[in-house]
Amino acid sequence: MWKPSTGAAMLTLCPGILCSLNGIHVTSSSSGLRVRGRAHCHVASASVSTEIAKNSAGLRGRTIGCVRGWSSAGRSQSFSSATCFGAMKSRSGFTSSGNGVDIRWIKTNGDDTSNQTAGVVYPSKSCKSKSCKVAVIGAGAAGLVTARELLREGHDVIVFEQTKSVGGVWVYDPEIEGDDLLGLSQDRKRVHSSMYASLRTNLPREIMGYTDFPFLPRDGRDGRRFPGHAEVAAYLQDFAEFYHLLDCVQFSTSVDYVGSCKDQNKISWKVRTRRRHQTDDVKEEQFDAVVVCNGHYSQPKLAEFPGSSSWPGVQMHSHNYREPSSFTDQTVVVIGNAASGEDISREIADVAKEVHISGRTWSASVDFSEPIGQHGNIWRHSTIECACEDGTVLFAEGGCVSADIILHCTGA
């Protein structure tokens, strides 16, 4: 008798039916059928052959057992039996067409938990009778999981992504927005990513992943608990590939317009898209619904202070920061003492002459007169009072510094 290895699943069904699920393969045996594959596949979330539909009456109510898979929390879990509740509607977005099978676990480790669902099943209540055409804007973390859930519901989904890959802000781009380091010009070269080369997550990977697709370390990759940005981007790519989402993504496509329109007493949405770098390649489509998942962190927000427009030094936003070499031997004022301001300040302090952090949220006990950091070259200040034409920057607590660069770490 074949036994499932760790991370595999075995379901014994009735003999005479052969099909292939999403990542799980069904083979015949003398005692029935065996289903083998990665256990965290969603058994009924993929389309299967029509032979399942023909025999769904024979499957209904049958008990199937000997299941080992992943719980919704990502832990290995055994299921002693389950019941098939019959055929479900055909779903779009997968490689084959046909009907799925609704399987619900009813016993977990021998305890009766009637109709309890786990991370490897697809509940029948999610099957809707109406299929809608839905546009999803953005293929980052929010857009990908939105697309997956809509496909599970049987909807026709198109995801518009302006870059060449999934992952959104987690996709590192070494390019910056040309000479417009503050992002003021509407005609500037647009770079979506605000990611800098050394960035790591400030949350542990265990709470960054989707609940039913654990963010687990993989061989040959960044296995740290607080991984770098490339590992997060790779995880999102894994998610997209596992759920066959790439087939519904239109890459290098920006959305220029979304507006409502009334057609035969029904509200729909007109979406105008354009292939990036091809101004004449414009397309309009109508959708029943639009989900905006374009996120944040791509349009710089700037600090306002007297004298900013006439200050003679270099000003830039952290959106265009990638690595610290251009700050070598410079005196830098960093505006903002939140995550990016603190992180970047410590990185550029390794090469800069001095780093002065201007913040609004220091604790009452902070000592503005004492430097901090391993090099003793980071000073903390209150907000900027004004910037002068001779290059001096004055702070509200009374301090001042002659600076070369003002770096806005003020969000996007």
C-alpha positions as CSV (number, residue, x, y, z in Angstrom):
1,M,0.0,0.0,0.0
2,W,1.5,3.3,-1.0
3,K,1.8,5.8,1.9
4,P,1.9,9.5,1.5
5,S,5.2,11.2,2.4
6,T,5.3,14.4,4.4
7,G,3.5,17.1,2.4
8,A,1.6,14.6,0.3
9,A,-2.0,13.5,0.3
10,M,-3.9,10.3,-0.4
11,L,-7.6,10.1,-0.9
12,T,-9.4,6.8,-1.7
13,L,-12.3,7.4,-4.0
14,C,-14.5,5.0,-5.9
15,P,-12.9,3.0,-8.8
16,G,-13.3,3.8,-12.5
17,I,-12.7,7.6,-12.4
18,L,-9.5,9.2,-13.6
19,C,-8.8,12.9,-13.5
20,S,-6.1,15.5,-12.7
21,L,-6.5,18.2,-10.1
22,N,-4.5,21.3,-9.7
23,G,-1.1,19.9,-8.7
24,I,-2.7,16.6,-7.6
25,H,-2.8,13.5,-9.8
26,V,-5.3,10.7,-9.7
27,T,-4.3,7.1,-10.6
28,S,-6.4,3.9,-10.5
29,S,-5.7,0.9,-8.2
30,S,-7.4,-2.3,-7.3
31,S,-9.0,-0.7,-4.2
32,G,-10.0,2.5,-5.9
33,L,-8.3,5.7,-6.9
34,R,-5.4,7.3,-5.3
35,V,-4.8,11.0,-5.3
36,R,-1.2,12.1,-4.9
37,G,0.3,15.6,-4.8
38,R,1.1,18.5,-2.6
39,A,-1.3,18.5,0.3
40,H,-1.8,22.3,0.5
41,C,-3.4,22.2,-3.0
42,H,-7.0,23.3,-2.8
43,V,-8.6,20.0,-3.9
44,A,-11.7,21.5,-5.5
45,S,-10.3,24.9,-6.6
46,A,-9.2,23.5,-9.9
47,S,-11.1,22.2,-12.9
48,V,-11.2,18.4,-13.4
49,S,-12.2,16.1,-16.2
50,T,-15.9,15.7,-17.0
51,E,-15.8,12.1,-15.9
52,I,-16.0,13.4,-12.4
53,A,-19.3,15.1,-13.3
54,K,-20.7,12.0,-14.9
55,N,-20.0,10.0,-11.8
56,S,-20.8,12.7,-9.2
57,A,-24.0,10.9,-8.1
58,G,-21.9,7.8,-7.3
59,L,-19.5,9.9,-5.3
60,R,-22.1,11.8,-3.3
61,G,-22.1,10.9,0.4
62,R,-19.2,8.5,0.1
63,T,-16.6,8.6,2.8
64,I,-13.0,9.0,1.7
65,G,-10.1,8.7,4.2
66,C,-6.5,8.5,5.0
67,V,-5.7,12.2,4.4
68,R,-2.7,14.1,5.7
69,G,-2.3,17.7,4.7
70,W,-1.8,21.3,5.8
71,S,-4.1,23.1,8.2
72,S,-5.1,26.7,7.5
73,A,-2.4,27.7,10.0
74,G,0.3,25.9,7.9
75,R,0.8,23.0,10.3
76,S,0.8,19.4,9.3
77,Q,-2.5,17.8,10.2
78,S,-4.2,14.4,9.7
79,F,-7.8,14.0,8.7
80,S,-9.4,10.6,9.4
81,S,-12.3,10.9,7.0
82,A,-14.1,13.2,4.7
83,T,-17.4,13.2,2.7
84,C,-17.9,14.1,-1.0
85,F,-20.9,16.4,-1.5
86,G,-21.1,16.1,-5.3
87,A,-20.2,18.2,-8.3
88,M,-19.6,21.9,-8.5
89,K,-19.8,24.5,-11.3
90,S,-17.1,24.9,-13.9
91,R,-14.5,27.5,-13.0
92,S,-12.5,29.8,-15.2
93,G,-8.8,30.5,-15.0
94,F,-7.4,27.0,-14.9
95,T,-5.9,24.8,-17.6
96,S,-8.8,22.4,-18.2
97,S,-12.5,22.8,-18.2
98,G,-15.1,20.6,-16.5
99,N,-16.6,20.2,-13.0
100,G,-14.9,20.3,-9.7
101,V,-15.8,18.1,-6.7
102,D,-16.8,19.7,-3.4
103,I,-15.0,17.8,-0.6
104,R,-15.5,18.8,3.1
105,W,-13.5,17.3,5.9
106,I,-15.9,16.0,8.7
107,K,-13.4,14.4,11.1
108,T,-10.1,15.7,12.2
109,N,-7.8,13.4,14.1
110,G,-10.7,11.1,14.9
111,D,-12.8,13.9,16.4
112,D,-16.2,14.7,14.9
113,T,-16.1,18.3,13.6
114,S,-19.1,18.3,11.3
115,N,-18.5,20.2,8.0
116,Q,-15.3,21.8,9.3
117,T,-13.2,23.1,6.5
118,A,-9.4,23.1,6.5
119,G,-6.7,24.8,4.4
120,V,-6.8,22.2,1.7
121,V,-10.5,22.2,0.8
122,Y,-12.9,24.5,-1.0
123,P,-16.3,24.9,0.7
124,S,-19.5,24.6,-1.4
125,K,-21.0,27.8,-0.1
126,S,-18.4,29.7,-2.2
127,C,-19.9,28.4,-5.4
128,K,-21.9,31.3,-7.0
129,S,-24.4,31.0,-9.8
130,K,-23.4,34.2,-11.5
131,S,-20.0,34.7,-13.1
132,C,-18.8,38.3,-13.4
133,K,-16.1,39.9,-15.5
134,V,-13.8,41.5,-13.0
135,A,-10.7,43.8,-13.5
136,V,-8.0,43.8,-10.8
137,I,-5.6,46.7,-10.9
138,G,-2.2,45.6,-9.6
139,A,-0.4,42.3,-9.2
140,G,1.2,42.9,-5.9
141,A,0.3,41.1,-2.6
142,A,-3.2,42.4,-2.5
143,G,-3.9,42.0,-6.2
144,L,-2.7,38.3,-6.3
145,V,-4.8,37.1,-3.5
146,T,-7.8,39.1,-4.8
147,A,-7.5,37.4,-8.2
148,R,-7.2,34.0,-6.5
149,E,-10.4,34.4,-4.5
150,L,-12.3,35.8,-7.5
151,L,-11.3,32.8,-9.6
152,R,-12.3,30.4,-6.8
153,E,-15.8,32.0,-7.0
154,G,-15.9,31.3,-10.7
155,H,-15.5,34.8,-12.0
156,D,-13.7,35.8,-15.2
157,V,-10.6,37.8,-14.0
158,I,-8.1,40.0,-15.7
159,V,-5.2,41.5,-13.7
160,F,-3.5,44.7,-15.1
161,E,0.1,45.1,-14.0
162,Q,2.2,48.0,-15.1
163,T,5.5,46.3,-14.6
164,K,7.0,43.1,-16.1
165,S,6.5,40.9,-13.0
166,V,4.2,40.2,-10.0
167,G,5.2,41.4,-6.6
168,G,4.3,45.1,-6.6
169,V,6.5,47.2,-4.3
170,W,8.6,44.1,-3.4
171,V,10.2,43.9,-6.8
172,Y,13.5,45.8,-6.6
173,D,14.4,48.1,-9.4
174,P,17.9,49.6,-9.4
175,E,16.7,52.5,-11.6
176,I,15.7,55.9,-10.2
177,E,13.6,58.6,-11.7
178,G,16.3,60.4,-13.6
179,D,17.4,63.9,-12.3
180,D,14.0,64.6,-10.7
181,L,15.0,63.1,-7.3
182,L,12.0,64.6,-5.5
183,G,9.4,63.3,-8.0
184,L,7.9,66.7,-8.7
185,S,7.5,66.6,-12.5
186,Q,4.5,64.8,-14.1
187,D,6.7,64.1,-17.1
188,R,9.5,62.5,-15.2
189,K,10.7,58.9,-15.8
190,R,8.4,56.8,-13.7
191,V,9.8,54.1,-11.4
192,H,7.3,52.2,-9.4
193,S,9.5,50.6,-6.8
194,S,10.7,52.4,-3.7
195,M,12.8,49.4,-2.6
196,Y,16.4,49.9,-1.7
197,A,19.1,47.3,-2.0
198,S,19.6,46.4,1.6
199,L,16.0,46.4,2.8
200,R,14.8,43.5,4.9
201,T,11.3,42.9,6.3
202,N,10.5,44.5,9.7
203,L,8.1,41.6,10.5
204,P,8.9,37.9,10.8
205,R,8.0,35.8,7.8
206,E,5.5,33.7,9.8
207,I,3.1,36.6,9.9
208,M,3.8,38.0,6.4
209,G,2.5,35.0,4.4
210,Y,-1.1,34.2,3.4
211,T,-2.8,32.1,6.0
212,D,-3.2,29.1,3.6
213,F,0.1,29.4,1.8
214,P,2.8,29.6,4.5
215,F,5.9,31.7,3.9
216,L,8.3,28.9,4.6
217,P,12.1,28.9,4.0
218,R,13.2,27.1,0.8
219,D,16.4,25.5,-0.1
220,G,18.9,27.8,-1.8
221,R,17.0,30.9,-0.9
222,D,17.0,33.5,1.9
223,G,15.9,31.5,4.9
224,R,16.2,34.3,7.5
225,R,13.2,35.0,9.7
226,F,13.4,38.6,8.6
227,P,14.3,38.1,5.0
228,G,15.4,40.6,2.3
229,H,13.0,42.0,-0.3
230,A,14.0,39.4,-3.0
231,E,12.7,36.6,-0.8
232,V,9.3,38.3,-0.4
233,A,9.2,38.9,-4.2
234,A,10.0,35.2,-4.8
235,Y,7.3,34.1,-2.3
236,L,4.7,36.2,-4.2
237,Q,5.9,34.6,-7.5
238,D,5.6,31.2,-5.9
239,F,2.0,32.0,-4.9
240,A,1.1,33.2,-8.4
241,E,2.6,30.1,-10.1
242,F,1.0,27.7,-7.6
243,Y,-2.5,29.1,-8.2
244,H,-2.0,29.6,-12.0
245,L,-2.5,33.3,-11.7
246,L,0.0,34.3,-14.3
247,D,-2.3,33.3,-17.1
248,C,-4.7,36.1,-16.2
249,V,-2.2,38.9,-15.7
250,Q,-1.6,41.4,-18.5
251,F,2.0,42.7,-17.8
252,S,3.4,46.1,-18.8
253,T,-0.1,47.5,-18.9
254,S,-1.1,50.6,-17.1
255,V,-4.7,51.7,-16.4
256,D,-5.3,55.2,-17.5
257,Y,-9.1,55.5,-16.8
258,V,-11.9,53.8,-14.9
259,G,-15.4,55.1,-15.1
260,S,-18.9,53.8,-14.6
261,C,-21.4,53.4,-17.5
262,K,-25.0,52.2,-17.7
263,D,-25.8,49.5,-20.1
264,Q,-29.3,48.0,-20.3
265,N,-30.2,49.1,-16.8
266,K,-27.0,47.6,-15.4
267,I,-24.0,49.5,-14.0
268,S,-20.7,48.4,-15.5
269,W,-17.2,49.9,-15.6
270,K,-15.2,51.1,-18.5
271,V,-11.5,50.5,-18.1
272,R,-9.0,52.1,-20.5
273,T,-5.5,50.5,-20.6
274,R,-2.3,51.2,-22.4
275,R,0.7,49.1,-23.1
276,R,3.6,50.9,-21.4
277,H,6.1,52.6,-23.8
278,Q,3.5,52.2,-26.6
279,T,1.4,55.4,-26.5
280,D,-0.8,54.2,-29.5
281,D,-1.6,50.8,-28.0
282,V,-4.8,51.8,-26.1
283,K,-7.7,49.4,-25.3
284,E,-11.1,49.9,-23.7
285,E,-13.1,47.1,-22.1
286,Q,-16.2,46.8,-19.9
287,F,-16.3,45.0,-16.6
288,D,-18.9,44.1,-14.1
289,A,-16.6,45.1,-11.3
290,V,-13.2,46.7,-10.7
291,V,-10.9,46.0,-7.7
292,V,-8.2,48.6,-7.1
293,C,-5.1,46.9,-5.7
294,N,-2.4,49.4,-6.7
295,G,-1.1,49.9,-3.2
296,H,1.1,52.8,-2.0
297,Y,4.8,53.8,-1.8
298,S,5.3,54.9,-5.4
299,Q,4.3,58.6,-5.4
300,P,6.6,60.6,-3.1
301,K,5.2,62.9,-0.3
302,L,7.4,65.8,0.5
303,A,8.0,67.8,3.7
304,E,7.2,71.5,3.6
305,F,9.4,74.0,5.3
306,P,10.4,77.7,4.7
307,G,13.2,78.1,2.2
308,S,13.0,74.7,0.6
309,S,12.7,76.0,-2.9
310,S,15.8,78.3,-2.6
311,W,18.1,76.0,-0.6
312,P,21.1,75.4,-2.8
313,G,22.0,71.8,-1.9
314,V,20.7,68.5,-3.3
315,Q,17.2,67.3,-2.2
316,M,15.9,63.8,-2.9
317,H,13.1,61.5,-1.7
318,S,13.8,58.1,-0.2
319,H,11.7,56.7,-3.2
320,N,14.9,57.3,-5.2
321,Y,17.3,55.9,-2.6
322,R,19.0,52.6,-3.6
323,E,22.4,52.4,-1.9
324,P,24.6,54.7,0.2
325,S,27.7,55.3,-2.0
326,S,26.5,58.7,-3.3
327,F,26.5,60.0,0.3
328,T,30.2,59.5,0.9
329,D,31.8,62.3,3.0
330,Q,28.5,64.3,2.8
331,T,26.6,66.1,5.6
332,V,23.1,64.8,5.3
333,V,19.8,66.0,6.8
334,V,17.2,63.2,6.9
335,I,13.6,64.3,7.3
336,G,11.5,61.7,9.1
337,N,12.3,59.4,12.0
338,A,9.9,56.5,11.1
339,A,11.0,53.2,9.6
340,S,12.7,54.3,6.4
341,G,14.3,57.4,8.0
342,E,15.8,55.4,10.9
343,D,16.9,52.5,8.6
344,I,18.5,54.7,5.8
345,S,20.2,57.0,8.4
346,R,22.1,54.1,9.9
347,E,23.1,52.8,6.5
348,I,24.4,56.1,5.1
349,A,26.2,56.9,8.4
350,D,28.7,54.2,7.4
351,V,30.0,56.5,4.6
352,A,28.7,60.0,5.3
353,K,30.5,62.7,7.3
354,E,27.5,63.5,9.4
355,V,23.8,62.5,9.5
356,H,21.2,64.7,11.1
357,I,17.7,63.2,11.6
358,S,14.8,65.7,11.8
359,G,11.7,64.2,13.4
360,R,8.4,65.1,15.0
361,T,7.9,62.1,17.2
362,W,10.9,61.9,19.5
363,S,10.3,60.9,23.1
364,A,10.4,63.6,25.7
365,S,13.7,62.3,27.1
366,V,15.7,62.5,23.8
367,D,19.0,64.4,24.1
368,F,19.5,66.5,21.0
369,S,23.1,67.3,22.0
370,E,24.5,63.8,22.0
371,P,25.4,61.8,18.9
372,I,24.3,58.2,18.4
373,G,25.2,55.3,16.2
374,Q,28.3,53.1,16.1
375,H,30.3,55.8,14.4
376,G,29.0,58.6,16.7
377,N,28.0,60.7,13.6
378,I,24.2,60.7,13.9
379,W,22.4,63.6,15.6
380,R,18.7,63.9,16.3
381,H,16.8,67.2,15.9
382,S,13.3,68.5,16.0
383,T,11.5,69.7,12.9
384,I,13.2,72.1,10.4
385,E,12.6,75.7,11.2
386,C,13.9,76.9,7.8
387,A,16.5,76.3,5.1
388,C,18.8,79.2,4.2
389,E,20.4,80.2,0.9
390,D,23.9,79.7,2.3
391,G,23.1,76.0,2.8
392,T,22.4,76.2,6.5
393,V,19.4,74.2,7.9
394,L,17.9,75.5,11.2
395,F,16.0,73.3,13.6
396,A,13.2,74.2,15.9
397,E,15.1,73.2,19.1
398,G,17.8,75.8,18.1
399,G,20.4,73.6,16.4
400,C,21.8,74.3,12.9
401,V,24.0,72.5,10.4
402,S,25.6,73.3,7.0
403,A,24.3,70.4,4.9
404,D,25.0,69.0,1.4
405,I,21.9,66.9,1.0
406,I,18.4,66.9,2.4
407,L,16.8,63.4,2.2
408,H,13.0,63.3,2.5
409,C,12.0,60.0,4.2
410,T,8.4,61.2,4.5
411,G,6.4,58.4,2.9
412,A,4.7,57.8,-0.4
